[in-house]
Amino acid sequence: HLCEEEIVAELYNSLRDLADVLKKYFKIFVDTPSTEYVNFSIKPKFASLPGAIEVYSFNYTNTYEILYRPNVVEHIHGNTNTDIVLGVNPDKNDERYSIDTTFLQFKKYFQRTYYATDNTFLDKIHDQQKLGTLEGIELYVVGHSLDVTDKDIIELIFALASRICVLY
């Protein structure tokens, strides 16, 4: 018989294996074809976001920077070149006085911190808040599910925006 700790560890190892397989899949079937489009001067009709200074992506692929603008994308959940966040949303156990940490490593907010996928994004937000330079931000949301698993980040971003445009 396996104890609870061993079962949780095995489940987490399986989650990380799944994340590695997904990264390989996205690299082969999304990033590589995107690179081929650029190599053959074929681009999809969607143009880069007008005037975008920074792009924050919840997408694991590098499509935007491959096709349009390198070095402007911050991958909040990691990408095919880094660790990726692949987990579940917080639940009532995360809000109790005595927090149950048994499944903490499966939570997206934990993984974003553990893999440091959101550090640059959060640092920029906090710095801009201190400087008072966050007014008038136009937010474009492209192909995102706006799922509850990313609620903490989405609420932060939406609160900063003076205009929100959702493209789907």
Disulfide bonds with the S-S distance in Angstrom:
none
